[in-house]
Amino acid sequence: MRSPGLLETTGDLAALTVKAFAALFKPPYEVDQWVRQMEHIGVRSLGVASITTIFTGMVMALQTAYSLPELGVKYYIGAVVSKSLVRELGPVLTALIVGGRIGAGMTAEIGTMKVTEQVDALRSMGADPVKKLVVPKLIATLVMLPALTILGDLLGVLGGLVVAVTQLDLSSGFYINDVLSSLTLNDVFSGVGKAFFFAYFIALVGCYNGLNARGGADGVGRATTRTVVMAAIMVLVSDFFLTKLFHIAL
């Protein structure tokens, strides 16, 4: 079967967006499903998100201090680590690492239901597959990915603190004061704002590829791979435009 082109896929994603948000505001509201998905998407991703960001902060602190020692950059480690993590690396790395996990899981779950005709069974019973399958995952991702991003930013700054104290002979008070004096609310809003957009892209792509999976187990595998690639590309490409947008707006 022919794979859909770029314009066709874009149109299908836009149509799924409209259906999802229309179903979101239509009762009944299945809050228990939303909470269950938040636990599955957010709580179970705490480990990988924490490890990714805390070691990123540690590496940034080391590389910055070792690369430009003659400029005395180590005395600005707090500013460098916090600004870079909160505005850029925190939301992007969390979206790439966590998004790959949850996006692939969404596609595998919905795709398996699609190829085994469970989605058609939902329709035959008068249920809306978008409301039952897509909306809970979309809501959970929109809530939990920004939350994981904020937690990751904190852990990344903590990782930089550990390196600053143990490797660069800086005091913890000096590092924390540098972070607090350089970081602004605009930096936080920019990073968290990006996380909301990334969450939307990841959930939408994961559910879309699951609903369009065909060809049995092999088709589900292809759809899962396609989700990981598409989500990563959309995160990286949109990051450039969102950076420009937030720079102008904030």
N, C-alpha and C positions, 0 to 999 in steps of 0.2 A: 504494500500500500504506500502511496506517495506521502512523503513527509510534508507537513504544511510549511509554507514559506514564511518569511519574516513578517510581511504585512498581514497575512492571515493569522499568524500566531498572535501578533499585537492586537488585532481585532478581537480574537477569542479571549485574550486576557482582559481586555477592556469590558467585554460582555460579561465575563465571570465576575469582575469587580462589581458591576452594577447589580447583578443577581445576588451577590454575597451581601452587599450593604443593604439591599432591599429586604432580604431575608432576615438580616440582623435586627431590623427595627419592627419586624412583624412578629406579634406574639403567637405562640407561647415562647417565653424566654427560658431556654434550658441551661440555667446557671450551673447546675451540677455537672453537666458536660463541659462547660467552660472551665470550671475549677479542676476537673479531672485532666483536661488537656494542659492546663497551666502547670500542674504537677509533673506531667509527662514531659512537657517541652522545657520548662524552666528549672525545676528542682533537680531533675536528672541530668541537666547540663551544667550544674554548678562546678563539678570537678574539672571538666575540660576547659571551661571558661576561666576558672581561677588559675589553673596551671599556665594557660596561655598568657594571660595578662601579667601575672606576677613575674614570670621569667622574662617577658618582654621588657618590663620596667627595669629589671636587673641588668639585662644586656644593654639597654639604652644608656644607663648610667655608666657602665664600664666603657663602652665604645666612645661615648662623648668625652669622657675624661682622658682616655688613652690616646684618642686621635688628635686632640688639640691641646696638649699640655702647656705649650708655650703661651697660650692665650689666657691661661687661668680659668678655663671653662669649668673646672671641677667645682668652683665656688658658685656656679649657676646651675648645678645639676638639678636641683629641685624644680626650677623654672622650666628647664629643657624637658625633663621627664613628664612633668604634669601637663604642660601645654601640648606636647606631642601626643600623649596618651588620651587626654580628655577630648581634644578636638579631632584627632585623626585615627591613631592606631587602636585605641580602645574600641570604638564602634565598628571599625572595619575588620579587625581581627576577630572580634566576637561574632560578627555576622558571618565571616567566612568559615570559622571553625564550628561554631554552634549551628549556623545555618546549614552547613553541609550535613550535619547529623540529623537535624529535625526535618529538613526538606526531603532528604532521602527517605526518612521514616514515613512522612506523609504520603509520598508517592507510592512507596511499597504497600502501605496499608490500604489506601484507596484503590490503587491499581489491582491489588489482589481481589478486592471486592468487585472491581469492574470486570475482570476476566472470568470470574466465577459467577457472574450475573447477579450478584447481590445488589448492585446498584439498580439494575432493572427491576429487581424484586421490590426495592423501596418505592420506585415509581409506580409499580403495579398496585401497591397498597395505599397510594395516594399521598405518600410522604415526599418531601422535597429533598433530594440528595444534597443540594447546595446547603440548605439549612441544617441538615443532619450531620454532614461530613465536613463541609468547608468552613462554615461560620465558627464553630467552636475552635478549630485550629487557627483561624485568622485572628480571632479575639485573643486567644492565649499567646500567640506569637507577638502581637502588638503590645501586650502587657509585659511579657516576660523578657523579650530581647532587650528593650531599654533598661529593665531592671538589672539584667545580667551585665549590661554595658556599664552601668553606674558602679556595680560591685566590682567589676573588672578594673575600672579606673582606680578605685580605691586600693585594690590589691597591687596594681601596677606601681602606683606611687609608693606603696609600702615596700615593694621590691626594690625600688630605687633607694629608699631610705636604708634598707639593709646593706646595700652595696656602698652607699655613701659613708656609713658609719664603720663598716668592717674593712673596706678596701681602700677608701679614699681619705680616711682620717678626718672626716667632718663630724661635727656634733649633730645629734638628732634635732636639737632646737634650731640650729642654723638651717638645716635642710627644710624643716617644717615651715619656718618663717619665710624661706625663699618660695616655697610652694604657695603659701597663703597670700603672699604679697604679689605674686605674678598671675595667679589664676583668677579669672573673672567669671561672673555669671554668664556672660556671652559665650565664653568657652564651653561651659557646661551645657547651655541651651543648644549650642551648635552640635556638640557630640550626641546628645540625647535625641535631638531632632533628626539627625541622620539615622539613628537606630530605629526610629519609627518607620522611616521610609524603607530601610533594609528589611525590617520585619514584614512589611507589606509585600515586598518583592518575593521574599523567601516563601512565605505562606501561599501566596497566589500561584507561584510557579510550581511548588510542590503539589498542590491540589489539582492544578490544571493538568499536569502530566499524569497524575494518577487517574483522573477522570477520562483521559484520552488514551490510556494504556490498552494495547491490543496484542494478541498473539500468545497468550498463555504466560508461563513463567518467564520465558525468554523476553517477551514484550515488557513485562514488569521490570526486568533487569535493565533493559534499554531505557525505559522511562526514568528509572531511578538515576542512572548515569546522566541522562539529559538534564535532570533537575539540578544535580550538583554543578554541572558546567554552566547552565543558564543562570542559576542563582549567583554564582561567583562572578560571572561576567556582568550581570546587572548591578551587583553591589559595587564593583570596581568602577564601572562606567558612570553610574549615578553619583558616586562619591565625588568625582570631579565637578559635576554640575551643582551638586548640593553644596560643595565647598564655596564655589562662586556665589551661589544664592545666599548662603548664610553670611558670607563676607560683606555682601551688599546690604542685606537686611539688618545685620547686627553690627 
